[in-house]
């Protein structure tokens, strides 16, 4: 969000500077400019779509985005089964959650309240190490069920469902404030970023920030940050991959690479 406001502020500053130089009176010692014919206005080019989504042939008409939850539940149940959907998936506003989370994974913060899946149960754990604390070795076990689920999903069928629902994802992405932008291009870019996440071989050092003032957090484990500034400066999605443990990270990245291959051009199996 900070980057958004910085970008908006920069744009407004440029507009203000441009208006100043455009509207201020011309110096009196200079003759007026010779009139010239105005060039014909050229409409701004639409942004090119880098990774177009091929809509499945013969697919049923989609419901409006605001009424899509039940339709999405039925399709996800066909793919994952009712038990898995009930245990892991946040169906309410699912499409909007996906669009927002994908966009946020490349930023510094991806609020769990917007995730399309339920937060992993249990508490983030650390262990004492020389010079401080490291992420606990048992912490990765919390994420094992989700990683196993991700690996078990047929990638071709999952991407085929994504293609079928794509108009809903595109609408939700535009509603976030990206009219004229293409959600699938954003998804590919975010996956590329996640695939670049480092794979440290040693346990990662973490630390609690220094809390000033009389109020102390009741859940300090949610505040841990990486001691290495280079790791702490990564995007929220990359830091999540680091937190799940090296082996889980490698397995999830392998699945992401499969998905990227399909959504970036190759047709998913039907």
Phi, psi and omega per residue, in radians:
X1 nan -0.675 3.110
X2 -1.043 -0.717 3.130
X3 -1.101 -0.651 3.124
X4 -1.066 -0.806 -3.123
X5 -1.202 -0.623 3.071
X6 -1.088 -0.768 3.118
X7 -1.105 -0.746 3.128
X8 -1.121 -0.723 3.123
X9 -1.100 -0.684 3.116
X10 -1.102 -0.736 3.128
X11 -1.091 -0.803 3.136
X12 -1.089 -0.668 3.112
X13 -1.104 -0.736 3.123
X14 -1.114 -0.699 3.107
X15 -1.092 -0.762 -3.129
X16 -1.103 -0.771 3.123
X17 -1.105 -0.743 3.130
X18 -1.099 -0.712 3.139
X19 -1.129 -0.659 -3.137
X20 -1.085 -0.857 -3.110
X21 -1.255 -0.408 -3.126
X22 -1.434 -0.648 -2.997
X23 -1.695 -0.301 -3.078
X24 -1.168 2.632 -3.127
X25 -1.097 2.521 3.098
X26 -1.270 2.530 3.098
X27 -0.979 2.388 -3.033
X28 -1.175 -0.446 -3.072
X29 -1.339 -0.180 -3.142
X30 -1.675 2.435 3.075
X31 -1.204 2.719 3.116
X32 -1.122 2.568 -3.126
X33 -1.162 2.610 3.097
X34 -1.223 2.235 -3.140
X35 -1.087 2.431 3.070
X36 -2.260 2.740 3.133
X37 -1.202 2.420 -3.122
X38 -1.246 2.349 3.083
X39 -1.179 2.616 -3.141
X40 -1.159 2.328 -3.116
X41 -1.066 2.403 3.123
X42 -1.994 2.145 -3.136
X43 -1.179 2.428 3.118
X44 -1.074 2.438 -3.113
X45 -1.228 2.452 3.064
X46 -1.189 2.471 3.129
X47 -1.071 2.376 -3.128
X48 -1.194 2.512 3.060
X49 -1.568 2.044 -3.060
X50 -1.424 -0.676 -3.094
X51 -2.249 1.395 -3.118
X52 -1.144 2.573 3.114
X53 -1.691 2.241 3.115
X54 -1.523 1.998 -3.129
X55 -1.220 2.369 3.110
X56 -1.086 2.455 3.136
X57 -1.316 2.472 3.078
X58 1.275 0.253 -3.128
X59 -1.265 2.559 3.128
X60 -1.189 2.691 3.123
X61 -1.111 2.460 -3.124
X62 -1.509 2.615 3.046
X63 -1.308 2.899 3.023
X64 -1.042 2.673 -3.100
X65 -0.972 -0.746 -3.080
X66 -1.158 -0.357 3.138
X67 -2.017 0.507 -2.994
X68 -1.668 -0.120 -3.010
X69 -1.014 -0.839 -3.071
X70 -1.182 -0.697 3.092
X71 -1.052 -0.782 3.140
X72 -1.144 -0.688 3.102
X73 -1.015 -0.801 -3.124
X74 -1.088 -0.737 -3.133
X75 -1.199 -0.704 3.114
X76 -1.175 -0.613 3.098
X77 -1.118 -0.684 3.078
X78 -1.076 -0.600 -3.100
X79 -1.448 -0.764 -2.963
X80 -1.915 -0.404 -3.025
X81 1.689 2.588 -3.054
X82 -1.099 -0.695 -3.102
X83 -1.078 -0.765 -3.131
X84 -1.184 -0.741 -3.141
X85 -1.075 -0.782 -3.126
X86 -1.154 -0.558 -3.067
X87 -1.439 -0.589 -2.951
X88 -2.033 -0.444 -2.909
X89 -1.774 2.396 2.994
X90 -1.621 1.707 -3.033
X91 -1.270 -0.642 -3.102
X92 -1.038 2.129 -3.132
X93 0.988 0.668 -3.043
X94 -1.010 -0.819 -3.080
X95 -1.100 -0.766 3.120
X96 -1.135 -0.642 3.109
X97 -1.088 -0.766 -3.140
X98 -1.081 -0.842 -3.110
X99 -1.052 -0.783 -3.115
X100 -1.176 -0.734 -3.104
X101 -1.182 -0.755 3.091
X102 -0.995 -0.788 3.141
X103 -1.124 -0.663 -3.074
X104 -1.328 -0.407 -3.062
X105 -1.117 -0.357 3.095
X106 -1.614 -0.023 -3.108
X107 -1.816 -3.108 -3.071
X108 -1.317 -0.311 -3.070
X109 -2.475 2.308 3.023
X110 -2.187 1.591 -3.020
X111 -1.017 2.222 3.134
X112 -1.008 -0.471 -3.124
X113 -1.123 -0.291 3.131
X114 -1.759 -0.024 -3.089
X115 -1.164 2.554 3.067
X116 -1.447 -0.133 3.061
X117 -2.051 2.732 -3.113
X118 -1.299 2.470 3.120
X119 -0.995 2.545 -3.140
X120 -1.122 2.258 -3.142
X121 -1.185 2.807 3.131
X122 1.725 3.120 -3.051
X123 -2.043 2.426 3.051
X124 -1.088 2.267 -3.065
X125 -2.080 2.621 3.084
X126 -2.235 2.862 3.095
X127 -2.247 2.616 3.085
X128 -1.248 2.439 3.116
X129 -2.526 2.954 3.136
X130 -1.050 2.123 3.104
X131 1.476 0.135 3.121
X132 2.646 -2.454 -3.100
X133 -2.178 2.662 3.055
X134 -2.248 2.819 3.080
X135 -1.081 2.294 -3.082
X136 -1.091 2.469 -3.124
X137 -1.086 -0.572 -3.133
X138 -1.354 -0.174 -3.075
X139 -1.075 -0.616 -3.104
X140 -1.080 -0.476 -3.124
X141 -1.109 -0.470 3.114
X142 -1.079 -0.562 -3.047
X143 -1.650 -0.116 -3.079
X144 -1.008 -0.761 3.132
X145 -1.060 -0.704 3.132
X146 -1.180 -0.703 3.121
X147 -1.111 -0.743 3.108
X148 -1.086 -0.695 3.095
X149 -1.094 -0.802 -3.133
X150 -1.035 -0.708 -3.135
X151 -1.215 -0.514 -3.069
X152 -1.350 -0.345 -3.090
X153 -1.288 2.290 3.076
X154 -1.152 2.038 -3.034
X155 -1.102 -0.719 -3.135
X156 -1.080 -0.768 3.129
X157 -1.171 -0.686 3.136
X158 -1.108 -0.755 3.140
X159 -1.214 -0.606 3.077
X160 -1.081 -0.691 3.080
X161 -1.167 -0.706 3.078
X162 -1.019 -0.761 3.114
X163 -1.104 -0.685 -3.131
X164 -1.146 -0.691 -3.104
X165 -1.534 0.005 -2.958
X166 -0.948 -0.741 3.126
X167 -0.965 -0.570 3.103
X168 -1.220 -0.746 3.104
X169 -1.097 -0.699 -3.131
X170 -1.119 -0.745 3.127
X171 -1.114 -0.755 -3.141
X172 -1.110 -0.657 3.134
X173 -1.166 -0.749 3.099
X174 -1.095 -0.651 3.129
X175 -1.151 -0.363 3.081
X176 -1.263 -0.221 -3.129
X177 2.020 0.467 -3.135
X178 -2.176 0.983 3.108
X179 -1.104 2.372 -3.141
X180 1.472 -0.124 3.080
X181 -1.640 2.782 -3.014
X182 -1.983 2.092 -3.027
X183 -1.094 -0.688 -3.100
X184 -1.125 -0.615 3.054
X185 -1.074 -0.715 3.118
X186 -1.132 -0.725 -3.133
X187 -1.097 -0.784 3.121
X188 -1.071 -0.755 -3.136
X189 -1.094 -0.692 -3.141
X190 -1.200 -0.715 3.086
X191 -1.070 -0.743 3.095
X192 -1.010 -0.715 3.119
X193 -1.122 -0.761 3.141
X194 -1.122 -0.645 3.136
X195 -1.176 -0.323 3.106
X196 -1.517 0.013 -3.127
X197 -1.038 2.313 3.116
X198 -1.075 2.772 3.098
X199 -2.177 1.323 -3.098
X200 -1.054 2.475 -3.126
X201 -1.521 -0.362 -3.114
X202 -1.819 2.739 3.062
X203 -0.961 2.467 -3.049
X204 -1.528 2.253 3.114
X205 -1.344 2.405 3.110
X206 -2.324 2.868 -3.126
X207 -2.672 2.713 3.034
X208 -1.553 2.406 3.081
X209 -1.176 2.710 3.107
X210 -1.321 1.984 -3.119
X211 -1.601 2.024 3.120
X212 -1.591 2.519 3.084
X213 1.824 2.985 -3.048
X214 -1.338 -0.395 -3.075
X215 -1.491 2.174 3.116
X216 -1.938 2.516 -3.121
X217 -1.157 2.465 3.108
X218 -1.427 -0.310 3.105
X219 -2.201 1.292 -3.033
X220 -1.115 -0.393 -3.086
X221 -1.157 -0.281 3.122
X222 -1.441 -0.116 -3.049
X223 -1.790 -0.057 -3.097
X224 -0.999 2.495 3.074
X225 -2.301 2.783 3.137
X226 -1.260 2.396 3.132
X227 -1.217 -0.551 3.127
X228 -1.338 2.019 -3.128
X229 -1.007 -0.535 3.135
X230 -1.155 -0.666 3.109
X231 -1.308 -0.704 3.129
X232 -1.135 -0.443 3.132
X233 -1.443 -0.034 3.103
X234 -1.236 2.942 3.116
X235 -1.238 2.881 -3.130
X236 -1.047 -0.697 -3.142
X237 -1.137 -0.716 3.112
X238 -1.155 -0.678 3.132
X239 -1.194 -0.563 3.055
X240 -1.134 -0.760 3.123
X241 -1.078 -0.673 3.087
X242 -1.119 -0.669 -3.049
X243 -1.206 -0.486 -3.077
X244 -1.315 -0.156 -3.129
X245 1.784 2.614 -2.987
X246 -1.056 -0.799 -3.107
X247 -1.182 -0.748 3.077
X248 -1.082 -0.695 3.110
X249 -1.033 -0.800 -3.117
X250 -1.115 -0.682 -3.137
X251 -1.194 -0.728 3.117
X252 -1.175 -0.657 3.122
X253 -1.160 -0.600 3.074
X254 -1.103 -0.711 3.112
X255 -1.184 -0.720 3.106
X256 -1.067 -0.670 3.127
X257 -1.123 -0.655 3.085
X258 -1.105 -0.797 -3.125
X259 -1.105 -0.773 -3.118
X260 -1.036 -0.724 -3.118
X261 -1.017 -0.668 -3.109
X262 -1.381 -0.786 -3.063
X263 -1.338 -0.235 3.139
X264 -1.592 0.038 3.067
X265 2.815 -0.650 -3.080
X266 -1.435 2.527 -3.112
X267 -1.284 2.431 3.050
X268 -1.357 2.642 3.090
X269 -1.191 2.524 -3.103
X270 -1.726 nan nan
